[in-house]
Amino acid sequence: TELAHTDHADFMSKEIGEQPEVAARILDELTPGIADGSLWRALELPPFDRIAIVGCGTSLNAGRVIGTAFSRHGHVPHSAIVASEASSTIVEPRTLVLAISQSGETADVLRAIDQVDLGLSSLVAITNNPHSTLARRADSVIDSHAGPEVGVAATKTFVAQIVTGVCFALSALVATDRVDRYHARWLADDLALIPDLLAQSLAVSLESVPPLVARLHAATGYLFLGRGAGVVYAAEGALKLKELSYRWAEHYPAGELKHGPLALVEPGTPVIVIDNDDPRLEGNIAEVRARGGEVLRIGSIGSDIPALGRGIAEPRRGGIEAWGPLESVVPLQVFARQLALELGRDVDKPRNLAKSVTVD
Ligand code: G6P
C-alpha cells in the first residue's frame, strides 16, 4: 500500500523519491486549465487586488513561492503572514487570503483565519486534506494532491503545494486579464519541465550528497544562502536540516551575509549556496572562502551538487519563472536526511515535533 515503504529505508526516502511523479500527476491534471483561465473560474471567487498568504513552517515557504508567482507574473502585490503572528495583520478589502496547510488542522492557521477580518475579502485553502477543518472554513478549496505523507518533516507536500498553487495562480492571472493566454502557455511549458528536473535532481543528489555529508557531519552549524528566487529554498533547506539533524542552521539572502552572519563563518563552517546563476553570488562565495568556510554549491554542471536543471530538455529561457530553482529542494532534503542518519536520528519522527500541531 501507499503507507508501506518496503523498498525504502524510511518514509522520508520514499516520499523524497515520489516527488517527480507527484509533480507530473498534478501538472497532467491542472495545466489544461491554465491558459484559458478555467481552473480559476471554476472556484467562483470574486475579483481581488492583492494576495495574503497565511501558513506555518514548510507550508509558509511554499506559500511564498505561490505569492511570488502572483507578483512576478501578474504584478499583484502579495504578503506572507506567519500564522501565529496574524493577529496584528490588517487585511485590506479585495484581498485574496490563501491559507496553506498540509494537514488543514494546524491550530495557528485556524486561529489566524478567525482573527483576520475577512469582511470584503475571500479565503482560499490549499491543503492536502480537503476534508479538514481549514477546508470547511474556506470559501474555496484547492487540493494539493500529494497523497499521504508520513514523514513528520514535509517533503513531497512542499513540491505538491508549489506546483498546485502556481498552476492556480497562473490560471487566476489569465482569468483576471493580467496575463495573456500566450504568455500563460509559455509558462505552462516551463512548468511541464518540473518532473524531469526533479527526477534529474534526485539522481544527482543521491550520488553527490552522501560523500559531502560524510566529510562535513562534524560541523555544529550550517548556513544556507540564496538570492532572488533561491532565497526561499535556502530557507526550506535550513528548516529541513534543523528538523532532522538537530544542528543549528540559518538561511539568509546572500547579500545580507556582510551585515552580520559572516561573523559566524570560521574554518570548516559549511555554507550551502543555491546557485541559480546570479553573478553577485560569486562575491558572496569569495567572502566565505576567504574565512575558510566550506562552500557547497547546488547549481548547474560543474558545481558540488550539480542538481539544477539547465542541460535537460530546452534551456529555461532566462530562468525568470517565479517558482525559481524548485529542484534545489531535493538535494536539500537529501542532505538533511543523510546528516540525520549519520548522527543516528530518526528521520521519520524527529524529536519534539509533530506532523500536525493542533495546539497554539
Ligand atoms: C508542523 C510540522 C511541519 C509543518 C508545519 C505546518 O510543525 O512539523 O513540518 O510544516 O507543522 O503544517 P501544516 O499541516 O499546516 O502544513
Residues whose N, C-alpha, C, O or C-beta is under 5 A from the ligand:
A	BS01	G6P	C56 G57 T58 S59 I100 S101 Q102 S103 G104 T106 V152 A153 A154 L353 A354 K355 V357
